[in-house]
Amino acid sequence: MKTKTNNGFWRGGSSEGGQAIVMIAIVFLGLMMAIGLAVDAGQLYSARRTMQEAADAAAYAGAVVRYQQGSVATARAAAINDATLNGYTNGVGGFTVTVNAPPTSGLYSGNDRYVEVIISGTVRTALVPAQSSLSFVRVRGSAGAEPLNNQYAIMALDRLNTPAAFDVGSNADIHLTGGGILVNSMSNTAATSAQCTAGRFTVALPWGTDVNGNASGCFPPTGDGLDVGQPQQADPFAGFPKPSPTGMTVYSSANGTIDPGVYTREIGGAGNTLITLNPGIYILKDGINASGNADLVANPGGVFLFNTHSNYPGPFRPGTDTCGPINLSGNAATDLQAMTPAYVNTLPLGALERTYVNFLVYQDPVCTIDMTIAGNGAFIGTGTIYVPNARFVFDGNNATLTGSQLVAKTVEIQNGNITINFNPADTAQPILPRLSE
């Protein structure tokens, strides 16, 4: 019913006024619900993000332990401790913390170089009941010690003003696929090449030659070409752990078929002899000398050769200690394969060999004696050759380094054919801890 006021206006009845109040209340309640849901969503998002960061940090802590050669059990303990430091302890506050090393799911399931951390629990919200599935949050973090591909098949590490830090002779043949060349020297003639015959010095796309200083001579137009003035790159294996001789057998001679261990006398022999290396780690205190035409062959499974000084593992004493050379020359046949993942996977978890998969030669940084491959013999090798403070000299007629790389202070390729099919999966790429999934 409507009534007319003294001013001539009509006034609505009380029933319409009540309807307006109800509508306002409904709208207000809807707004409150929307605000509440927004608050709840923010709480859930914040909680999930905090839990994810904690899971990632805990997994990374475990990965650092594995990178430092710690055991799987120690990696698990580190991950659990890190999660606790970030406010998440298994069975406390309604949260569950699960640490799997190796992971039980994901891309790296079963790989003991990785750690998986799962954090789950209910998050109390303003409007959603605590028992609702909307308030249950589960996150997963995974980290491991992964190989870092530096994309260089040959690296000349010398960072000084050193001329011809990478040097190619007129009779050399170089063919690289899968990776390029790095020359760190800042000299105006940091890289030099006298090989100007088309097709005898090739680098396949998309790789090229990167030089910090300048270059002279003929460099291949193939691939990405020559780039000078490029930034220097770090030594990818700086600080790489040295093998411990603890528990290894010490040998003072090497004849016939030999086993892994510490060798105090050089490995080598006279012509027409064969030295066969059983798979494993060899610590050499007097080097290898095949200049007497002795054939060197690694049995299936592969080897890791650590060339060091006579007082190892004690400190290097200048003027007293000596380092033997790695001299693979003469007319002998050399076929040395780095330890393969297939071989290492047959060993107990935590075995020292796992550190040196795909690593063929590691010369102790205190040793400055050249590594030489020369002569008319055949050299076949797989794995990384790392000579950080010495020259690598290649002066042979037959060599193939399949799935391999050369990393040395300086690199000199004088004569012969060197072919490198660089594959990061088959070389000892530097291992760094990082989040993986």
Protein Blocks (a to p, Z undefined) as FASTA:
>chain_A
ZZddfkopacddfklmmmmmmmmmmmmmmmmmmmmmmmmmmmmmmmmmmmmmmmmmmmmm
mmmmmmnopafklmmmmmmmmmmmnopaghiahiacddddddfedjkgoiakbccddddd
ddddfklcfkbmklpccdddddddddddehiabdcfblbfcehkbccdfkbccddehiac
ddfbfbfklpacfbfbghiaccddfbdcddfkbcedjddfehjbjaehiacdddfkgoia
cddfehiacdfbdehjadedddfbdcdddehiacdddedddddfkbpafknopacdddeh
iaadddddfklcbdcdehkaccdddddehjbdcddddddfklmmmpcehiaklmmgoiab
dcdfkbccdcddedjbdcddedjdddfkbccddfbfbdcdehiacddfbdcdfbdcdddd
ddfklcccddddddfZZ
